[in-house]
Amino acid sequence: MASETWQEEISTGKRFQFGKNWQKYADLINKERIDLAKESLQKMLGAESLEGKTFLDVGCGSGLFSLSANNLGAKVISFDYDPESVSCSKNIAQKFKANMDRWHIEQGSVLDPGYLESLKVQHGQFDIVYSWGVLHHTGQMWQAIENLLGLVKQDGKVYIAIYNDQGFLSKFWLVVKKLYCVLPSWLKWMILIPAGLGMWGPMMFYDLVTGKGFSRWTNYQKKRGMSPIYDVIDWVGGYPFEVSTPQKITSFFEARNFKLENIKTVKRSLGCCEYVFKKLA
């Protein structure tokens, strides 16, 4: 049923085909990118190892961070609404010979209470619930965040990344994303190229005139092992699209007995703010 709904949303321009983009990015995944992704998990979670921990990856995308958690010793459950992302994650697991005794990958929706309840029945609550750059693409961001909370163990952690609210600019990007998704594939370049130049052009020009070459572009993957090209495509096409301020996210969690443990903001810039919250007694 989820696959049928997904197909309908793609065909009517109501949703970006995230999985197709992840499958292209997956060709770039190598040991260096896996190590960088692993380091980003260790840094934000404040843990060198996840041995003995359970890790739920909500919206697993390419599977890179599920693989990284698996390599850190966690028992990983990964799911994604997009069947192409599920397929991509399975291929990555096979390609890099992950420990499949402690990694399970399936299709599911964070907006489906029945599915989430089945996860609790099968696996219990989780030490770490992870969802990077996903919940703001569900079409019901606050409900999606709410749905995650019951999956977290006492003293467990939630690690999420949510698009920063830029006010008018966020409203502008919402229009761009809607338009991109409804256009036929042979016309999408008319939005993608100008948007990509607008996002990267000023930064690259500044780097060139200050003698830094293309350092910001070439060093981009060092953040989390990601790709600037496929992240631009994901950004321009990423619809549904919602945003929030750090203050609203923090207040939401604190009202539900979670304490902020770590935060990484983008200030007033485009992109995701990252949050780690701990569930209190």
C-alpha positions in Angstrom: 0.0 0.0 0.0 2.9 2.4 0.9 4.5 1.7 -2.5 1.3 2.5 -4.4 0.8 5.7 -2.5 4.4 6.7 -3.1 4.1 6.0 -6.9 1.0 8.2 -7.0 2.6 11.0 -5.2 5.6 10.9 -7.5 3.5 10.8 -10.7 1.4 13.8 -9.6 4.4 15.9 -8.6 3.5 15.8 -4.9 6.8 14.3 -3.9 10.4 14.3 -5.0 11.9 11.0 -6.0 14.5 10.9 -3.2 15.4 7.3 -3.7 16.4 7.8 -7.3 18.8 10.5 -6.3 20.2 8.4 -3.5 20.9 5.5 -5.9 23.0 7.8 -8.0 24.9 9.1 -5.0 25.5 5.6 -3.8 28.0 5.0 -6.6 30.3 7.6 -4.8 30.2 5.8 -1.5 33.6 4.5 -0.5 35.6 3.8 2.7 36.5 7.5 3.1 32.9 8.6 3.0 31.9 5.8 5.4 34.6 6.8 7.8 33.5 10.5 7.6 29.9 9.5 8.2 30.9 7.4 11.2 33.0 10.2 12.7 30.0 12.6 12.4 27.8 10.1 14.4 30.5 9.7 17.0 30.9 13.5 17.4 27.2 14.4 17.7 26.3 11.5 19.9 29.4 11.8 22.1 30.3 8.1 21.7 33.3 6.3 20.3 31.3 3.0 20.0 27.7 2.0 19.7 28.4 -1.6 20.8 25.3 -3.1 22.4 23.1 -0.2 21.4 19.9 -0.3 19.2 19.8 2.2 16.4 16.7 3.1 14.5 17.3 5.0 11.2 14.1 6.7 10.2 14.3 7.5 6.5 17.5 5.7 5.8 18.1 7.1 2.2 21.3 5.7 0.8 22.0 3.6 3.8 25.3 5.3 4.5 24.5 6.2 8.1 22.9 2.9 8.9 26.0 1.2 7.6 28.1 3.6 9.8 26.1 2.7 12.9 26.4 -1.0 12.0 30.2 -0.6 11.8 30.2 1.1 15.2 28.6 -2.0 16.7 24.9 -1.1 16.9 22.0 -3.3 16.1 20.4 -1.3 13.3 16.8 -1.2 12.1 16.4 1.0 9.0 13.2 2.0 7.1 12.2 4.4 4.4 9.0 5.4 2.8 10.7 5.4 -0.6 11.1 1.8 -2.0 14.1 2.9 -4.1 15.8 4.1 -0.9 15.2 0.7 0.7 16.7 -1.0 -2.3 19.7 1.4 -2.3 20.3 0.7 1.4 20.2 -3.1 0.8 22.7 -2.8 -2.0 25.1 -0.7 0.1 24.8 -3.3 2.9 25.7 -6.0 0.5 28.5 -4.1 -1.3 30.3 -3.2 1.9 29.7 -6.6 3.6 27.8 -5.2 6.6 27.0 -7.5 9.5 23.4 -8.4 8.5 22.9 -10.4 11.8 22.4 -7.0 13.3 20.9 -4.9 10.5 17.4 -5.1 9.2 16.1 -2.9 6.3 12.5 -2.5 5.3 9.9 -0.1 3.9 7.7 1.9 6.3 6.3 5.3 7.1 7.0 7.5 10.2 3.4 8.7 9.7 2.0 5.2 10.1 1.2 4.6 13.8 0.4 0.9 13.1 3.8 0.4 11.5 5.6 2.1 14.3 3.8 0.1 16.9 4.9 -3.1 15.1 8.5 -1.9 15.4 8.1 -1.6 19.2 6.5 -5.1 19.4 9.3 -6.7 17.4 12.3 -4.7 18.7 11.2 -2.8 21.7 12.2 0.9 22.2 15.6 2.1 20.9 18.7 3.5 22.4 19.1 5.9 19.5 16.5 7.2 17.1 18.2 8.9 14.1 16.5 10.9 11.3 18.7 13.2 9.4 17.0 15.6 6.9 13.9 13.4 6.6 11.0 14.6 8.8 10.6 17.9 7.1 9.9 16.0 3.9 7.0 14.0 5.2 4.3 16.7 4.7 3.5 16.5 8.4 6.7 17.4 10.2 5.5 18.0 13.7 3.4 14.8 13.7 6.4 12.9 12.4 8.6 14.2 15.2 5.8 13.4 17.7 5.6 9.8 16.4 9.3 9.2 17.0 9.2 10.0 20.7 7.5 6.8 21.8 10.2 4.8 20.1 12.9 6.1 22.4 14.1 4.2 25.5 14.4 5.8 28.9 17.7 7.7 28.8 17.8 7.1 25.1 18.7 9.7 22.5 17.0 11.3 19.4 19.3 12.7 16.7 17.5 14.7 14.1 18.3 17.3 11.5 15.7 19.8 10.4 15.8 22.6 7.8 16.5 26.0 9.2 13.6 28.6 9.0 14.9 31.5 6.8 11.6 33.3 6.7 10.8 34.7 3.2 13.7 32.7 1.6 12.1 29.5 2.9 8.8 30.5 1.3 10.6 31.2 -1.9 12.3 27.8 -1.9 8.9 26.1 -1.3 7.6 27.5 -4.6 10.8 26.4 -6.4 10.5 22.9 -5.1 6.8 22.6 -6.0 7.5 23.8 -9.5 10.5 21.4 -9.9 8.5 18.4 -8.9 5.6 19.1 -11.3 7.8 19.9 -14.4 8.6 17.0 -16.8 12.1 15.6 -16.4 13.4 17.2 -19.6 12.5 20.7 -18.2 13.8 20.3 -14.7 17.3 21.6 -15.7 15.7 25.1 -16.2 15.3 25.2 -12.4 18.2 23.0 -11.3 21.0 24.8 -13.0 20.1 28.4 -12.0 19.4 27.3 -8.4 22.7 25.4 -8.2 24.6 28.4 -9.5 22.8 30.6 -7.1 23.6 28.4 -4.2 27.3 27.7 -5.0 28.3 30.5 -7.4 28.9 33.3 -4.8 30.8 30.9 -2.5 33.0 29.6 -5.3 33.7 33.1 -6.7 34.7 34.3 -3.2 37.0 31.3 -2.7 38.6 31.9 -6.1 39.3 35.6 -5.5 40.7 35.0 -2.1 43.1 32.3 -3.4 41.3 29.3 -1.9 40.5 27.7 -5.3 37.6 25.4 -5.1 38.3 24.3 -1.6 34.8 24.6 -0.3 33.5 22.4 -3.1 36.2 19.8 -2.8 36.1 19.7 1.0 32.3 19.4 1.1 32.3 15.6 1.7 34.4 16.0 4.8 31.3 17.3 6.7 29.4 14.0 6.6 30.7 12.1 3.6 28.0 13.6 1.3 28.2 15.0 -2.3 27.6 18.7 -3.2 26.1 17.7 -6.6 23.5 15.3 -5.2 22.8 17.4 -2.2 21.9 20.3 -4.5 19.5 18.1 -6.5 18.0 16.9 -3.2 17.6 20.5 -2.0 16.1 21.9 -5.2 13.7 18.9 -5.6 13.1 18.2 -1.9 9.3 18.4 -1.6 7.3 18.2 0.7 9.2 20.9 2.5 8.9 22.3 6.0 11.2 24.3 8.3 11.7 25.3 11.9 13.8 27.5 14.2 16.1 25.9 16.8 14.0 27.6 19.5 10.8 25.9 18.3 12.4 22.5 18.0 14.0 22.8 21.5 10.7 23.9 23.1 8.8 21.1 21.5 11.2 18.5 22.9 11.5 20.1 26.3 7.7 20.1 26.7 7.9 16.3 26.2 10.6 15.7 28.8 13.6 15.6 26.5 16.8 17.5 27.3 19.0 19.1 24.6 22.5 17.4 24.7 24.0 18.7 21.5 23.2 21.2 18.8 24.8 22.3 15.5 23.1 25.3 13.8 23.6 26.9 10.5 22.7 30.3 12.0 20.7 32.3 9.3 21.9 30.1 6.4 20.3 27.6 4.2 20.6 24.0 5.4 19.8 21.8 8.4 20.3 22.4 12.1 21.2 19.2 14.0 19.9 18.3 17.4 20.6 15.5 19.9 18.0 15.2 22.7 18.0 12.8 25.7 14.8 11.3 27.1 14.6 12.0 30.8 13.0 9.9 33.5 
